[in-house]
């Protein structure tokens, strides 16, 4: 073993280098992530989930939702548009000016220049910035996901396969708890052609007693339950729905600035 | 054809095989260094050197800074509109024209376009009750202290928005003046009547 030292060094460098890059680097970069404030506001983001929603994350995990759903919105670019808010005292001059300019789909530098031109002509303009990208075009979010969005997820349910839609903003897109629960009980009842398996074991099918249960599901008209029966969510289903409704990653942040 | 054993092994059968003298090793080292250099260039151009705030399409902190919505008056107006739409607009109308039977108009209201802002600040902080004249029309409704729960900056932003929208052209409301009015009003102010409000300084 006359090259024992070299073999040790080579092993040390390759293991240590991987540790640096895969463990130390990410922890150093994002390990200290903490709550931040929403842009141009004093609101804190993100807020800790409610107890039900925190438990719901474990139901989400236990049922393998992350196998088919992601929680990450990707963004490929930014499009700025200039909006006239006040034509000022010489509206003709301002309208003539803007009719000769492109006002949408700009980079920030050009948008600033146009806003300055409008200000010089006596009008007032606002610059709106919208995130662009395939995920955003699908309506899955207003901006890309950033580290802060996952601050209270343990473990983070990023997901890598999209058999179903992305859920990073499902609480914004479908804020109705009854819709979420109905969809879990019978996906195809509310989404035509849904490939999602029903999670009926999270619900109980009861015979209606003296009066219907307070939290029985309200189904769409064309969905037929056996006559005289009702579907009541178990606490697991309610926790899962609370978790889904808590997925609202749409606040404008410093690291993901948007101004729609 | 079987490879001939190299000269070293033939001369000294006990020796370990070595890689010394092979030109390939130097090439590998150069290639690795080149790849590391290209990787570093990529990070420099695309991630603001591991900055935790910088995510893709933004390439650096300076670019991210450039894309922040403008601070100052424009941002305050945008924020003020957001607060107005969630807190005030439901009754006073998103166009500031009020709703009959609910709330009077804010556009060109004599209570809004005052010279000073202190009297206006009192309205959302303490609420209103009883008869009140707004632009010659009699109103007799109660308004809850809708602004008491808002922060000084939020209330200042929304009042600035009200005073500078729908044709109103009164001056800015600062967070400092909201703070000072809030202090003079105390913890649980009683709802004001129109007469009381009129007697207060603008």
Interface residues (C-beta under 8 A of the other chain):
Chain A: X2 X3 X25 X28 X29 X30 X32 X33 X39 X40 X41 X42 X75 X76 X77 X78 X108 X109 X126 X127 X129 X144 X146 X147 X252 X254 X255 X256 X257 X259
Chain B: X16 X50 X52 X53 X54 X55 X56 X57 X64 X66 X67 X68 X69 X70 X71 X74 X75 X76 X77 X78 X79 X82 X151 X153 X154
